Amino acid sequence: MVAKSIAYANQELVDEDALITRFRVRKAPTLSAAVAPLAPPITISRLHDDQPRPGRSLTPQLEEAFVFQIPLIPSPDPEVRYSSGHFAPSEPCRPGWCYLLDLSAGPTCRLDTPFDNIRLYISQMTIDELAYQNGRRRTQGLIQTGFGACDPILFHMSQVCLPVLENPGSASALFVDQVALAVCEHVVTRYGRQESSRHQRRTGLAPWQMRRIVDFLEANLGANPSILDLARQCELSASYFAEAFRQSTGVSPHQWLLRRRIERAKSMLRNTDSSLASIALDCGFFDQSHFSRVFARLQGCAPKDWRRRNR
């Protein structure tokens, strides 16, 4: 199957309600990452239905964008059909594989069998903007030879998102942004039609940039900054900033922020009588349960046990 770009159309608002309507599912939890300021966000959704129903999914608005369907369970041939009436060559879907669909062709699929998929949406505009930021020429669409491809990297990335998709409201913006950037880099590298081009040699952050970003994060430990928020502090693009930060610190912005939040939480555990729930919110965690899980993973014990030992 070949997916190629044609011309920019009005990008569809890819939200949960649109997916619920199109695929007739009860819910469609979705993570959204705005990693390119002028382009639509990359979205990662889960579409799951155990109840087969007759008919097909609704035709999406035609736009210059791409979707990867990543099955979590085996499923029969989805019988992909485009708005032209043409059926794409297809076969039963299997976990570990991914299936590229071109939204400019208006794909639909059958809904009369159970399915459980991760759906990755990325627009050509987003691909273009990130390519420009990275010193690459415009990618001439995405291509996948045949129906589906074994892609353990993309499958693993989708698995990483599953716990967060259970409760999208608890997702760290930095975590979602970093996964989205990694996904985009992978799919463009593997499936993108690229010409040879210049490529920027990247370095770490300059000292002034590192000072500014540390001050910004320290002042906003209780907030939920995005990768674009941080990149703007350093006057860099989101993708350039993410790699430069990792080169400078050895960890991703999300990991760095989690560690600083835990350090602040330890100070509060040691020096105040605040409840665990209050500390969790003050330090930027979604709730006490989220705080306790991260604390135990990084410190090897529960917050209440650490407080008892260190007071």
N, C-alpha and C positions, 0 to 999 in steps of 0.2 A: 504494500500500500504506500502511495506517495502523497505527502501533504505539502503543498507549496503555497506561498503567499501570493496574494493578488493585489488588492488595494485596500487601504484602510477603510473600515466601515465604522459605524457607531458601535462601540464596545457594549456588549450586554452587561447589565448589572448582575454579576454573578453572586447571588445571595441565597440564603437558605430557602426562602419562599419560592424563588424561581426554580430551584432544583426539586423541591417538594412537588410543585405543580407538574414539571416536565416528566419526572420519573414516578410520580404517584406513590411516594413514600411518606411515612408518618413524620420523619424528621430527616434533616440533612446537615448535621453539625459541620461547620466550616471555619477554617482558619484563614485569615487574610493578611498578606504581607505587602505593604506599599513600599517597595524597595527602589522604585524609580519615580521621582516626583511628578513627572508629567504623564505617566503611563498608568493603565489599570493595575490593580494589585494582582499578585500571584495568589491563587486560592487553593486550598487543600481541603477536600470534603470527603465525608464517608456516606456512601449510598448503600443501604442495607434493607432488604425485604425478604422475609421468609414465606410470604404469601403470594404465590403466582397469580397473575391476573391477565386476562386476555388483552390483546392489543399491543401497541408499541409506545415508546416514549414520544413526547411531542417534539416537533422540529425546533431546534434552537434558532435564535436570531442569527442570521448570517453575519459573520465578522471575521476579521483576520486574526485568528487566534487558534490555539491548539489545546487539546485535552489528552492527557494520558489516563487511561483506565487501568488500574492496578488491582487485579482480583485477589481477595483474601481467601476465597474458597473456589474449588473447581465449579465450572458452570458450563452448560451446553453452548453450542454455537449461538452467538447473540444476533446473527443475521443482520449485520450492519447495512443500512440502506441510506443512500444520500437523497437530497431533495430532487435531484434529477431523475430519480427512480432507479438508478444503478445500484445493484447490490455489490458490496465489497467482498472479495474472497475472504472467507472467514472459517473458523473452526472452533471447537470447544476451548474455553479459556482456562488457564491454570495459574495457580499462585507461583510467584517467582518470575512471571512474565509481565510485560506491559504492552498496552495497545494504544497506538497513536491515532487520534482522530482529528481531522481538519474541520473546524467549525465553519469555515467559508463554504463548505460543501453541504452543510445542513444534515449531519448524520443522525439517524435514529436507530433504536435497537428494540428487540422483542422484550416484553416484560412478563412472559408467561412461565418463567422459571425463577427459582430463588436466586438472589445475587447478593454479594457483599464486596463492594469495591471501594478503593481509595481513588478519588478523582482529582487530578492535578490540572489546573487551568493556568495557562500563560499566554498572554497576547503577543503578537508580533511587535507591537510598539514597545512592550517591556523588554523583549529580546534585543531590539534595536538600541534602546537607550543604554542598557547594560553593556552591550557590545561597544558602543561609543565610549563609555566610561572606561572600559578595559583596553582601549586602543585597538579594537578589531573593526573590520569592515562589517557592513550589514549582512546578517545571515539571511540567505535567500530561502527562508522557510525551513521546516523540519521534514525529514524523510525517514521512513521505516520500510525497508524492503520486505515484502510479504506481510502477512497478518500477524502482528505481534513479534516480540523479541524477548529472549531470556535476558533479564537485566537485574541481577542480584543487588546491585548498588541502589537502583531506584526502589526496588522492593524493600530493602532495609530502611531506606529513608522514610518510606510510607509506614513501616512498622514503628519507627521512632515517634511518629505523630499520633499513634492510636491512643495512648493514655491521655494526651491533651485533648483529642477530639471527644473523649468521654465528657469533658467539661471545658468547652472552649473559653468560657469566661475566666478561667483560672490561668490561661496561657500567658507566659511572659512574652511581651512584644519582641524582645531581643531574640528569644529562642525561636519564635516563629519566623522572624526575618532571616535569621542565620540558616535555618533549614531551607527556606525558600531560595536564598541565594545559592546554597549548595546544590539544590535540585536544578536550578536554572543553569548553573555552570556545567553540571553533568549532562543534561539533555542537549544543550547547545553543542557541547564537545562531541557527544556521541551521535546525535541525530541532525545537527545543523549543517546546512549547505554553506560552507565558508570558502572564501578565496584566501590565498596567502596574504598576510597583512603585517603591519608593524605590530609589535606587542610591547606594552610598557613594562619596563623593569621596575618592580615594586620594592620599596624599602619600608622600614618601620616608620612609626610616627616621629616627627621632629620633637625635640624636648618641649617646645612651647605647646605643641599639640597635645602631648602626653599630660602636661600640667593642666591644660584647660579641660581635658576630658575627665581626669581624675577629680578635679574640683567640681565639675558638673555632676558626675555620678555621686560623689560624696554628698552633694547638696540635694540629690534627688533619689536617695536610697529607697524612700517610701513610695516613689512613683513607678510608672511602667513605661520608661522611655523606649522609643523605637530605634532601629538602626539609623534611620534618617535623622532623628534628633541628635544622635551622637556625631554622625558624619558632618552635620552642619557646624557643630562646634569646631571642627578641624578644617572646615572649608574643603571637604573631600566628597566624592561620591560614596554611596553606601557600600558598594562592592569593594572599592579601593580601601575604604576605611576598615572594613571587617578584616581584610588580610593584613593590612599594616598594623592594626592593633594586636593581632595574634603574633606577628613577627616581633613586636616590641615587648609583649608580656608573656608569651608562651601559651596563652589561653584565649578563648573567645571572649567577646564583651559580655555575653550572657554568663559564662562561668566566672568571670572576674566579679561581676555584680553580685552573683550569689554568694561568693566568698566574703565580699565586703558586708553584705547583709548579715551573714552569720557572725562576723566579727562584731558588728554593732549589737546583734542580739546577745552575744556572750557578755558584752559590757553591761547591757541592761539586766541580764540574768544575775550577774555578779553584784551589781551596785544598786539595783532597785527591787522593789517588791511588786512590780507590775505583773499582771497575769500573763500566762503564755499567749492567750488570745490577743491581748493588747500589744505585746511585744511583736507578735506576728504581723499585725497590721502596721505598726510603727516602722517596721523594717522592710515593708514592701511585699510580704507574702500574701497569698490569696486568703488563707485562713490558717487556723492553728494546725490543722492536719497537714497542710502543705508545708508549713514551717517545720513541723516535727519530722516529716519525711526527709527534707533536705538536710536538716541538722544532723539527724542520725546517719545519713549517708556520708557527710563530710567529717563528722566528729566521732562517729562510732558509738554514740549513746544518745539517749533521749534528752531533750532540753531539761526536764525536771531532774534527771539524774546528774547532769552536768552542773546544774545550779547547786544541788546538795553537796557535791564534792568540792566546789570552788568558792564557797562562802564561809 
